């Protein structure tokens, strides 16, 4: 099992304009239901005669907040830490971010495209470039391959062996009929141990869709978000226990990317690590389960 601890990303540029709604103006009076954007986020007014109240100063946990935070703006949704939102645009959709610390791995979620180029730029020079392409649906013969339908999305993927020093720019060029990106993670990769492919290593899909059945037995579904839990059965050497414990302590309460191999997308997840148990006798090679509770 491996994990990626995300570094902080700052939006440098985007091919789409940040024009979801008008920008908040201190001198404008807003009515209830008016939308504005401010400092990269969308807010909606919860009161009439809303004048002079900075949306970013509102405490969202308070019932009387005059501005309600809705979401990040479109061009920032891919770095808002949520899998259920996407940055969308016209082809090519070009997004650039700067990273605050050394990074050696990248993860992408909810990627709609025909092909995507990922470039690492240092001092205006491209030092590394990788291209992702969608693949065709499984086929059994040449004629079927000739007529194969290509998938237009990659739900989750990891790219290793990236070299991005602090301050580097990561540039994504996403092409396709409806290019979009759900989330980008750039960070430091850590190896926890070797994942055993067993009955204990599994992915569990969690749906928040609500099913309601009325008095006549008619069931309706209110579609909501989907999350995933992935459990890894990990084998590690006793000599690595302290270093593993240090990594796990460092990511406590931090949403991370977990995975086993770049060619196993079913085991790629983004979320929080749950409690971990290790055997008290601590043999030379110990086995322990690690669960990543996915976020929406």
Secondary structure, DSSP 8 states (H G I E B T S, - for coil): -EEEEE--EEEEEESS-S-SS-B--TT--B-TT-EEEETTEEEEE-SSSB-S--GGGS-TTSTT-SEEEEEE-GGGGGGSS-TT--EE-SSSEEEEEEESS-B-EEEEEEEE-SEEEEEEEETTEEEEEEEEE--B---SSHHHHHT--B--EEEEEEE-S--B-TT-EEEEEEESTT-EESEEEEEEEEE--EEE-STT-EEEEEE--EEEE-TTS-EEEE---EEEEEEEEEEEEGGGHHHHHHHHHHTTT--EEEES-TT-GGG-EEEEE------TT--SEEEEEEEEEE--
